[in-house]
Amino acid sequence: MARAFRRRRGRFVADLAAPEREIVLDCIVQTAALLEREGGPAPGAGPLDPAGGPAGEDADEFEAIMRRAGLTDAAFSGDGPGAAADGVGRGAPPVSDDPAVRRLLPDGHRDDPAQAEAFRALSAQNVRSTKLTHLHRAAEVLAGATQDRLDLGEDDARALLLSLTDVRLVLAERLELRTDDDVEHLEAQLDALDAGDGRAQVMLTYDFLTWFQETLASAMLPR
Amino acid sequence: MSIAPTSHPSTSADVESDTRAGADIRPDPGWITLVWNDPVNLMSYVTYVFQTYFGYPREKAERLMMDVHEKGRAVVAHGPREVMEQHTEALQGYGLWATFAKDE
């Protein structure tokens, strides 16, 4: 049973049962894997090597987790997984075919392709590296939790807070939540969920993570 | 109505004081950093980012957040291009949909 985050003597405390911790951890690991597979080479030699090699088996495991949660693009669009394997350039990393990755690493300039390209060459890897840093830290925090009580210092809480944003951006893209109206519609759909709907689990997960992040963000707001 | 937050003399000082590596960069109003509305980022979270990254007080952070929410975007900083690119990179690291542009 989950209990909201609250601030207690400069720390951030919540209750999250083991199955809930596993869901949050799975989502964080999947989001990190998505960034590690796409958007260029891993700056810090992350655990996944898109070119294959010894990390190949791990990649398969992540794929399996994503399929289980219905998070792969293929689960929704019917597209094969081939698109992700495009070559990695030396200058600006290629623009991903995956809209979720494009949302995690958006263009820096909306109107000028040359400026956007320059920004991608200089900054996209930094954005990606920043995200992988907080995703890995949040994953460590959750993987290391041995009891329902999460009692986090500010840095761990911040890593989790930022990671929940990236996770929700990916889930929202998979659910095609692109406007505020789409989210309103989701709320209505949640009231009339068909358990056989393949999207149902993802919708429930998204809704749970939204609640969980809201409590953490509110607790962390500087007074 | 302008989409930019009401500017007052301390605005650029707020931004400049937060450039970390670039405290000696002279103000140059030629470029802006924008944050665009999206259906995912929470109002509390966006306020948190504006308070902790820019060091804006709660009231200003909430006003900018409401501008993003209601007007679809807000100008969150003015200054030299390099600094606006730094802000864009940092805000994207937080998951906000940030871009930079020439102030026109």
HADDOCK unambig.tbl for C-alpha pairs under 7 A between the chains (distance, minus, plus):
assign (segid A and resid 104 and name CA) (segid B and resid 95 and name CA) 6.61 0.50 0.50
assign (segid A and resid 108 and name CA) (segid B and resid 88 and name CA) 6.78 0.50 0.50
assign (segid A and resid 108 and name CA) (segid B and resid 98 and name CA) 6.82 0.50 0.50
assign (segid A and resid 108 and name CA) (segid B and resid 99 and name CA) 4.50 0.50 0.50
assign (segid A and resid 108 and name CA) (segid B and resid 100 and name CA) 6.16 0.50 0.50
assign (segid A and resid 109 and name CA) (segid B and resid 99 and name CA) 5.25 0.50 0.50
assign (segid A and resid 109 and name CA) (segid B and resid 100 and name CA) 5.69 0.50 0.50
assign (segid A and resid 109 and name CA) (segid B and resid 101 and name CA) 6.45 0.50 0.50
assign (segid A and resid 110 and name CA) (segid B and resid 99 and name CA) 6.99 0.50 0.50
assign (segid A and resid 123 and name CA) (segid B and resid 89 and name CA) 6.08 0.50 0.50
assign (segid A and resid 127 and name CA) (segid B and resid 89 and name CA) 6.09 0.50 0.50
assign (segid A and resid 127 and name CA) (segid B and resid 92 and name CA) 6.44 0.50 0.50
assign (segid A and resid 127 and name CA) (segid B and resid 93 and name CA) 4.94 0.50 0.50
assign (segid A and resid 130 and name CA) (segid B and resid 93 and name CA) 5.93 0.50 0.50
assign (segid A and resid 131 and name CA) (segid B and resid 93 and name CA) 6.01 0.50 0.50
assign (segid A and resid 162 and name CA) (segid B and resid 94 and name CA) 5.92 0.50 0.50
assign (segid A and resid 165 and name CA) (segid B and resid 41 and name CA) 6.85 0.50 0.50
assign (segid A and resid 165 and name CA) (segid B and resid 95 and name CA) 6.16 0.50 0.50
assign (segid A and resid 166 and name CA) (segid B and resid 95 and name CA) 6.12 0.50 0.50
assign (segid A and resid 168 and name CA) (segid B and resid 40 and name CA) 6.78 0.50 0.50
assign (segid A and resid 169 and name CA) (segid B and resid 40 and name CA) 6.28 0.50 0.50
assign (segid A and resid 177 and name CA) (segid B and resid 39 and name CA) 6.93 0.50 0.50
assign (segid A and resid 178 and name CA) (segid B and resid 38 and name CA) 7.00 0.50 0.50
assign (segid A and resid 178 and name CA) (segid B and resid 39 and name CA) 6.13 0.50 0.50
assign (segid A and resid 179 and name CA) (segid B and resid 38 and name CA) 6.54 0.50 0.50
assign (segid A and resid 179 and name CA) (segid B and resid 39 and name CA) 5.22 0.50 0.50
assign (segid A and resid 180 and name CA) (segid B and resid 39 and name CA) 4.75 0.50 0.50
assign (segid A and resid 183 and name CA) (segid B and resid 39 and name CA) 6.70 0.50 0.50
assign (segid A and resid 214 and name CA) (segid B and resid 42 and name CA) 6.92 0.50 0.50
assign (segid A and resid 214 and name CA) (segid B and resid 44 and name CA) 6.84 0.50 0.50
assign (segid A and resid 217 and name CA) (segid B and resid 44 and name CA) 5.83 0.50 0.50
assign (segid A and resid 217 and name CA) (segid B and resid 45 and name CA) 5.29 0.50 0.50
assign (segid A and resid 217 and name CA) (segid B and resid 48 and name CA) 6.84 0.50 0.50
assign (segid A and resid 218 and name CA) (segid B and resid 44 and name CA) 5.89 0.50 0.50
assign (segid A and resid 221 and name CA) (segid B and resid 48 and name CA) 5.27 0.50 0.50
